[in-house]
Amino acid sequence: MASSKGDLAGRVRVDDGPDGLALIVDETVASLSSKETNRSALVWDALALPVLATTERPSVLILGLGGGTAARALRRLRPEAQIVGVELDAEVIRLAKKHFDLDALKVEVIHQDALEFLRKDRRQFDLILDDVFVGYARSIHKPRWLPRPGFRLAKRRLKEGGVLVSNALAEAKYLQRGMQELFPGLLRLRVPDFENQILVAGQLAALEILEQASSKQLNGIKVERPGSVGTLLPRSITDSRWLRLARLAVSLTAAALCRTRFRRSETIHRCCGGESTWTCHGNPTGIP
Ligand SMILES: C[S@@+](CC[C@H](N)C(=O)[O-])C[C@H]1O[C@@H](n2cnc3c(N)ncnc32)[C@H](O)[C@@H]1O
């Protein structure tokens, strides 16, 4: 059963659950320090996988560092990587250092808005991972500056032949189209049991390396070539306040229903990694 660390209750907290230590941001699992060593791939592994298409000692920028799960996966694949992580929330950084051993990952941690970083920092990277999410529980979404102008700014921060990766949920089609406008090639990575789409954009040669990854490296991750995206309603419409409110209402109702049925309720969440079903950790009322 999951347990919440006492002093950490709030919009950002750490839960010690059956899958390992979880960093919960706004009722969503942002980061996970998995207990299993021989587990199949998680969505954070798919985010890190495109580093295989770069050099042995790549420079990597992570937008939305969180608890550093993707950074840890990157380190496993490329121990010599130079990693810069940008995170908006000071409390997330504090908990990542305290509970997720962030310092041991040797990441240059930058406490800043990712958009501001993209506008102001002049460094260039072999790989940029966008794992920025905002919003509450099932209404979690990408910030308004993605795909535009975020991806265009990110492309400027990529070295020649560099790769851009984005973790997408509901807005996957918008992000895909935004990336296809800027890069010659695009791949989609899928992880069993996660609804996330990991979009990978870059030069065709780099993406071919990824397509040739061994089944051991893939560890269950599927590599797909998506077609081009058809006509889309503007994001301003699909993203409207009313739609957000409706999603939030569904979240709260589902949480309330779960609370009625289950004794413990604080870990009712949807994973930023996009678990497709509601997760209620706890025993149904009346069952010991
Ligand atoms: C899904 S979590 C990131 C998980 C992380 N990549 C990992 O591997 O553990 C999303 C993160 O984006 C951060 N975030 C949201 N808006 C941001 C912004 N404008 N700039 C930087 N980080 C932001 C949130 O605070 C949250 O920690």
The ligand as a MOL file (V3000), in Angstrom:
LIG
                    3D

  0  0  0     0  0            999 V3000
M  V30 BEGIN CTAB
M  V30 COUNTS 27 29 0 0 0
M  V30 BEGIN ATOM
M  V30 1 C 6.3070 14.9520 -16.0320 0
M  V30 2 S 7.1140 15.9780 -14.9090 0 CHG=1
M  V30 3 C 8.8060 15.7300 -15.3890 0
M  V30 4 C 9.3640 14.3780 -15.0370 0
M  V30 5 C 10.8470 14.3040 -15.2370 0
M  V30 6 N 11.2170 14.5840 -16.5960 0
M  V30 7 C 11.4430 12.9890 -14.8120 0
M  V30 8 O 12.0460 12.3350 -15.6520 0
M  V30 9 O 11.3530 12.6610 -13.6410 0 CHG=-1
M  V30 10 C 6.7970 17.5960 -15.5210 0
M  V30 11 C 7.6380 18.6550 -14.8650 0
M  V30 12 O 7.5520 19.8600 -15.6170 0
M  V30 13 C 7.7270 20.9190 -14.7020 0
M  V30 14 N 7.3270 22.1620 -15.3570 0
M  V30 15 C 6.0740 22.6130 -15.6080 0
M  V30 16 N 6.1210 23.7840 -16.2610 0
M  V30 17 C 7.4460 24.0720 -16.4670 0
M  V30 18 C 8.1300 25.1290 -17.0980 0
M  V30 19 N 7.4740 26.1510 -17.6880 0
M  V30 20 N 9.4670 25.1110 -17.1020 0
M  V30 21 C 10.1530 24.0880 -16.5220 0
M  V30 22 N 9.5620 23.0590 -15.9080 0
M  V30 23 C 8.2140 23.0380 -15.8760 0
M  V30 24 C 6.8680 20.4920 -13.5290 0
M  V30 25 O 7.1830 21.2020 -12.3540 0
M  V30 26 C 7.1980 19.0020 -13.4480 0
M  V30 27 O 8.2400 18.7600 -12.5530 0
M  V30 END ATOM
M  V30 BEGIN BOND
M  V30 1 1 1 2
M  V30 2 1 2 3
M  V30 3 1 2 10
M  V30 4 1 3 4
M  V30 5 1 4 5
M  V30 6 1 5 6
M  V30 7 1 5 7
M  V30 8 2 7 8
M  V30 9 1 7 9
M  V30 10 1 10 11
M  V30 11 1 11 12
M  V30 12 1 11 26
M  V30 13 1 12 13
M  V30 14 1 13 14
M  V30 15 1 13 24
M  V30 16 1 14 15
M  V30 17 1 14 23
M  V30 18 2 15 16
M  V30 19 1 16 17
M  V30 20 1 17 18
M  V30 21 2 17 23
M  V30 22 1 18 19
M  V30 23 2 18 20
M  V30 24 1 20 21
M  V30 25 2 21 22
M  V30 26 1 22 23
M  V30 27 1 24 25
M  V30 28 1 24 26
M  V30 29 1 26 27
M  V30 END BOND
M  V30 END CTAB
M  END
